[in-house]
Amino acid sequence: MRAHSMNKKRAGLIFIGFLIIFFGTALVQFRGKIELKKEMEIQNTITVKQIITDGERKKEFAIQIAPKSTALQLLYITCNIVTKGQKENAFITAINGRMADENKREFWAFYVNGVQAQVGAGTYVVKNNDTIEWKIETY
């Protein structure tokens, strides 16, 4: 009977050891997956250069943003803006406190890689290494 009790204890200890090894391995793998996911999220960004020129000052910087983001989303992330309309129909009226003066026939022009955009900022999906520029211009 005593041998049977010892075998039962030994089997219990072996089972507990197995559980510790199993869950320890699972924890290490789970932490590894979390780290891999974080690394993939960092790698799953694009770099865009943005320039804001309000006639007097020029602010230039690079930012990492999620793929499939629009130029409008980029502007929302980096600046304080005022718009008329929303999303695809948004028309930028002020950036960082600089309002386009309608009396002076001013507007915020939107350029992609040096060429004035043919679509709105809410429609244009930024691409890796794009240069997005906003300038006060007159019509």
Buried (B, 14 or more C-beta within 10 A) or exposed (E): EEEEEEEEEEEEEEEEEEEEEEEEEEEEEEEEEEEEEEEEEEEEBBEBBBBBBBEEEEBEEEBEBEEEBBBBBBBBEBBEBBBEEEEEEBBBBBBEEBEBEEEEEBBBBBBBEEEEBEEBBBBBEBEEEBBBBBBBBEE
